[in-house]
Amino acid sequence: MIKESAIVVDVDGDRIVVEAAIKTTCSSCQAQSDCGSGVISRALSPKSQRLVLHSPIPCRVGDKVTIGVPEAGIITASMWLYVAPLMVFLLAAIGLDKGLPLLGLHNELWPIGGSIIFTIIGFFGISHHLKQQGTTKFQPVLLTSSTPLD
């Protein structure tokens, strides 16, 4: 389980809204002052993220909570969102490269353009599949809650 600290910003029955600071590896890198990626990351990325969670533990606004996401959910989502579209692109490129010359289309742009179209269609298909599969294994869960001392 990957754990992260957050602060409760809203409570509505058994649903809570938590805000967690987004940490980047750029802040711990030795070359952060000379790196263009770090500058872009700090300028464009949001500083915090809000999540809506089901809370089996009573919480109040301002409570510090620990949330967790199962590693299996992250690995599965990464495979679906990164590896699957790449495989669609490669298989489409190989298939179109072999098949389109049989139709008289010998230009190299046809397989490239077709592969991009197949990849976009595949990405939307994968996204639709993940939405219908159920998101319980991708959802963060509330692990602990601690009320701040007044």
C-alpha positions in Angstrom: 0.0 0.0 0.0 1.4 3.4 -1.0 0.6 5.9 1.8 0.2 9.7 1.8 -0.7 12.3 4.3 -3.6 14.7 3.7 -5.8 17.2 5.5 -9.6 16.9 5.7 -11.1 20.1 4.1 -14.8 19.1 4.0 -17.1 16.5 5.7 -20.4 15.4 4.3 -21.8 12.4 6.3 -19.5 9.5 5.6 -17.8 11.3 2.6 -14.8 13.5 3.2 -12.8 15.7 0.9 -9.1 15.6 1.6 -6.3 17.8 0.2 -2.8 16.3 -0.3 0.3 18.2 -1.3 1.7 16.9 -4.6 5.4 16.0 -4.2 7.7 15.9 -7.1 11.1 14.3 -7.3 12.5 17.6 -8.6 12.6 19.1 -5.1 15.1 16.4 -4.0 17.3 16.4 -7.1 20.8 17.8 -7.1 20.4 19.6 -10.4 17.1 21.3 -9.6 18.4 24.8 -10.2 19.8 24.0 -13.6 17.1 21.7 -14.9 14.4 22.9 -17.3 12.1 20.0 -16.4 12.0 21.1 -12.8 11.2 24.7 -13.7 8.3 23.6 -15.9 7.1 21.2 -13.3 7.0 23.8 -10.6 5.4 26.4 -12.9 2.6 24.2 -14.4 1.8 21.4 -11.9 -0.8 22.0 -9.2 0.5 22.2 -5.7 -2.2 20.1 -4.1 -4.9 17.7 -5.1 -8.3 17.1 -3.6 -9.8 13.7 -3.3 -13.3 12.5 -2.2 -13.2 9.5 0.0 -15.6 7.3 1.9 -14.7 7.5 5.6 -15.4 4.6 7.9 -13.7 6.7 10.6 -15.4 9.8 12.0 -13.4 12.9 10.8 -13.6 16.6 11.3 -12.4 19.5 9.1 -8.7 20.0 9.8 -7.9 16.4 10.8 -4.7 15.0 9.4 -5.4 11.6 7.7 -3.3 8.9 6.1 -4.7 7.6 2.8 -3.5 4.6 0.9 -3.6 3.3 -2.6 -3.0 -0.4 -3.3 0.1 -1.0 -5.4 -1.8 -3.6 -7.5 -4.2 -0.9 -8.6 -1.4 1.5 -9.6 0.4 -1.2 -11.6 -2.7 -2.4 -13.3 -3.8 1.2 -14.2 -0.2 1.9 -15.5 -0.2 -1.2 -17.7 -3.6 -0.3 -19.1 -2.8 3.4 -19.7 0.8 3.1 -20.9 1.6 -0.4 -22.2 -1.7 -1.2 -23.9 -1.8 1.9 -26.1 1.9 1.4 -27.0 1.1 -2.2 -28.0 -1.8 -1.0 -30.1 0.4 1.5 -31.8 3.1 -1.1 -32.6 0.7 -3.8 -33.8 -1.2 -1.3 -35.9 2.0 0.0 -37.4 3.3 -3.5 -38.3 -0.1 -4.6 -39.6 -0.7 -1.4 -41.7 2.9 -1.5 -43.0 2.3 -5.1 -44.3 -1.3 -4.7 -45.4 -1.6 -1.3 -47.0 0.9 -2.0 -49.9 -1.5 -4.8 -50.9 -4.1 -2.1 -51.4 -1.7 0.0 -53.5 -0.9 2.5 -50.7 3.0 2.5 -50.7 3.6 5.8 -48.9 5.1 5.6 -45.4 2.7 8.2 -44.0 -0.3 5.8 -44.3 0.9 3.3 -41.7 2.0 6.2 -39.4 -1.3 8.1 -39.7 -3.3 4.9 -39.3 -1.3 3.8 -36.3 -2.0 7.1 -34.6 -5.7 6.8 -35.3 -5.8 3.2 -34.0 -3.9 4.3 -30.9 -6.3 7.2 -30.2 -9.3 4.8 -30.7 -7.6 2.2 -28.5 -6.9 4.8 -25.8 -10.6 5.7 -25.6 -11.6 2.1 -25.7 -9.2 1.3 -22.8 -10.5 4.4 -20.9 -14.1 3.2 -21.3 -13.1 -0.3 -20.2 -11.5 1.0 -17.0 -14.5 3.1 -16.2 -16.8 0.2 -16.6 -14.5 -2.3 -14.8 -15.2 -0.6 -11.4 -12.8 1.7 -9.8 -12.6 0.2 -6.3 -9.1 -1.1 -6.8 -7.9 2.3 -8.1 -9.5 4.3 -5.3 -7.5 5.6 -2.3 -8.8 4.5 1.1 -8.7 6.2 4.4 -6.2 4.4 6.7 -5.9 6.6 9.8 -7.2 9.9 11.2 -5.8 12.1 13.9 -7.4 15.2 15.3 -5.0 18.1 15.6 -4.4 19.4 19.1 -6.1 22.7 19.8 
